[in-house]
Structures are given as structure tokens and as C-alpha cells.
């Protein structure tokens, strides 16, 4: 399967995440050297969620960010959406263990066709999932549609370092070593080869910021993280709803 074909094949992406779900959290810790936790903490500080504010977390996976959002909102409506049933099942176990089942609702669904009315949430987030969707612009439009006027659309995602030699080192690690780690640690070479492939055509920091603006979001802010290996983007829906 070519990189272009793999990116456009929704069934392939779905099978990747269904198969890696049991070891997803462990591998995230290993391959990011636990930096994904620091990135999420930084993101939550920038979001500054207030008690009572609602949130929709797209591509929520095993629900770590969904849980952070629910805690920050002090019990306000929080929904996690993902297309992988296996991911959601693991996330539900976490939610139930923490006693947050009355606050967090998990929904199996498509980020490109959100099953929610316009202007429903104070925040709509997507963490490490935007590079896996077939149409980034469509997902951003949907995120803007369901966020309230004045609300924020937030993306935390792997990105592309721009300065050498760090760029070369990152590419070597992400493209060569990461799939081998997947093979050795969880017997999933092909699945972890997909992760670097998904970044090939993904926009860099500034290009994704322009896509946020192109979707009609305002006051777009972009933050490179850990030398640019990840990035945070935040955009605001106009108070006029446009």
C-alpha cells in the first residue's frame, strides 16, 4: 500500500487503531519519552478551562485528555468521540474507575460528520488524531460548527521540526526506529509504520495555522513543542458565530 493510499484508506486507519488499542498508552509513553503528558499539561494551561464549560474531545482514544477536560470543568458535560470501539472500551474502563461516568459520555462516531447541533460546546479538541483523518479541512469546519461563538478549537498533534540537525534526528527516529520499536515491544510493525507515514503529507506548524484561519477561526495561535516535534494550535470562533 502506498503512502497516499494508506492515508486515504479509512478502513486501514481503523484497523490500525483497533489493533494497537491494548498497548496504546504504554507505547505513547515509550515513543514520546513521556513528553505527551507534558504537552497535554501545557495545552490545558493555555486553554484555561473554567468550571461549567463543556467540551467535545475528538479522536479521544483511551480518553486521557477527555478526563482532564472533565476534571477541569468540575463536572460539566464532556464528550469523547472516536471511531475505534476498542479504544473507547479502554477509555470507558478509565472513566468508570475514576467515577466519572456521570460526567463523561463516550460516543463512537466520525470526526468528519459530528452528530451534534451547531454551537454546542465551549471547547472542541483533537489530540494526535488530525493527521489520521481523510480531510483535515472538513474536520476543522465541523469542529468550528459545533463550538459555541467565542469558543475554542484546539489541536495537539505531532509536527515537523524545521531546524537541523534535530530535523534529521527526528526523521530517523520517527521513520526508522519507531516501527522497529512497535515490532519488538508489541509485535505491531506495520501498524507503527503507519504513524510516520501519516505525517508525510501533514501540514507543518504554519501551514496548519493557515488551515485554521481558512476554516474561519480567529486569533489563531500556534506553539511548537519540544523543538517542533509536536505543536499546539488554538483558534476561536467569532462571537458573531461566523
N, C-alpha and C positions, 0 to 999 in steps of 0.2 A: 504494500500500500504506500503510495507516495505521500509526502508531507501535505500537499494540497488536499488529496483525497481524504487523508486521515482527519484533517481539520474540519472538513465538510460532512463527515460521516457521523451523524448523531448517534447511531446505534453503536459505533465503535467507542465513542466517548463514554456512552452509558455503560458499556461492558467494562471499560477500564475502571470506572469508579465503583461499580458493583463488586469487582473482584478484589480491589485493594482496600475496601472499607474496613475489614477487621484489623489491619495493621496501619491504617491511615495516620492515626495520631502518633504512633511510635515513629513512623518514617518521617513525618513532618519535623519532629524533634531532631532526628538524626541529620536529615539532609539540609536543614536550615541552621544547624548548630543551636537550636532553640531560639533563634532570633525571631521567629514568627510570633512568639509570645510578647517580646519587647515591641515589635511593630504594632501589634494589636493594642497594647497599652498606650503607645504614642497616639494611635488613631483615636482611642476613646478620650484621651485628654483633649485632642483637637475638636472632637465632636461636642464635648461638654453636655452630655445628655442630662436633662433635668427630670426630677420626679414627675410622673404623669405623662411623659412624652412617649408616643407609640413608635414602634419600629417594625420594619419588614426586612429580614435578612435573607437575601437570595443566595442560591448555591451554598446553603448553610452547612452542608457536610455533616460532621458529627457534632455541630452546634456549640462549639466553644464561644464564638462571637455572639451567637444568639443569646446564650446565657449571660454574657457580660452586659448586653443591651438590656435584658430584663432586670438584672440587678441594679443597673444604673437608673432605670426608670422607676424603681421602687414599686414594681408590681403592675405597671401599665401594660396594655396589650402589646405583646411581642409575638411575631410570627416568623418561623423559619421555613423556607421553601427550598426543596431540592428535587431533582429528578431521579435520584438514586434511593430506592427503598432501603437497601442495605445500610447506606449512610444514615438515613433517618432513623432506622431501628436502633443503631448505636447511639445516636443523639437522644432518642427518647429515653433510653436507659439512663443517660446522664441527667436529663431533666427530671425524671422520676426520683432518682437517687437524691437529688438536691431539693426535692419537694416543691418544684416549680411548675408542676403540671397544670395548676390552675391559672398560671400566668402565660406560659408559652404554649402556643399551638404550632404543631409541625404539619406541613402540607406537602404532598408530593405533587409537583407541578413544573411548568415550563416557564423559565425566566423571560422568554420572548413573548409569552401570552399570559400575563398575570391575571389571575382570577379575582381581582379586587377592583372596586369602583375608583374613579378619579378622586384625587385629593384625600386619601385615606390615612396617611402616615406622616409623622413628623420627620422620620428618617427612613431612607431605603438604602441598604448596604449590600455590597457584594465583596466577598473575600476570597481571593485566589480562585475565582471562577470565571471572570470575564474573558480570559484568554481561551476558554473552552467552548464558548457559545458560537453558533454558526454566524450570527450577525450582531456585532458589537453595537452598532448604531441603533438597531431595533431594541436591544435590551436597555440602552440608555434612554431611549424615548419612553419605554414602558416604565422605567424607574421614575422618570420625571412625571409621567402621567399620574401615578398613584401617590406621589408625595404631595403633601399639602403646600399651598402657597406659603413661601417663607421657609419651607422645609428643606432638608439637605439630602443630596445623593452622594454616597460615599463609596469609593472603590479602593481596596487594599489589594495589591497584586504584585507578582514577580515582574521585574522590569529589566532593562538592559543598561549595564554600566557603560559610560561613554569615554572613560579615560584609561589609557594604557599605563602599566602592564596589567592592571586589575581586570580590564575587559577580557584580555586573553585568558587569564587565570580562571575567571568566572565561566567563560565559554567552555574551557577544557573540562572543568568540574561538572558543569551542568549537562554538557552533551556527551561526555565520555565516561566520567566516573559515576554519575548518578544512576544510569541504567545498570551498571555493574553492581552497585550497592543494592538496588532493587532485586537483582538476581541472587546475590549472596545472602541477603538478610531475609527476604520474604518470597523468594522463588518467583519473582514477577519482573523479568527483564523487559518484555515487550510493553507492559503497562508503564514502566518507568522510563522507557524510551519515548513514550508519548509526551511526557511532561516537557522535555526540551523541544520537541517538535512543535508543541503548542505555542511556544514563544517565538518561533521563527518569524512569523508574519504579524506578530502582535505589535501594536504601536509603542514607541518609546515614550518617555515622560512627557515631552512637549506635544507630541502628536496626539496622545490620549487626552491631554488637556484641551486641545483644539476640538476633539470629538465631543467632549463635554459641552463646549461652547456651541458647537454645531447642533447639539440636541436642544439648545435653548436655555441651558443652565447659565447662571450668572455668578460673578465673583468667584470664578474657578481658581482654586489653589492646588498646587502640585508640590509634593515633598518627596525628594529622593531619600531612600533609607539604606543604611549600610553600604555606602559607596555607590548606590544606584542599583543594587541587585533587587530591590523592591521599591515600590512607590505608593504613596497615598494621594488620591485625588478627591477633592471635595467641591461640589457645586451646589448652588442654591436656586430653588425655583422662585421666580419673581412673585412678589406679594399680590400682583395682579393676576396670578395664575398662568401667566404666559412665559 
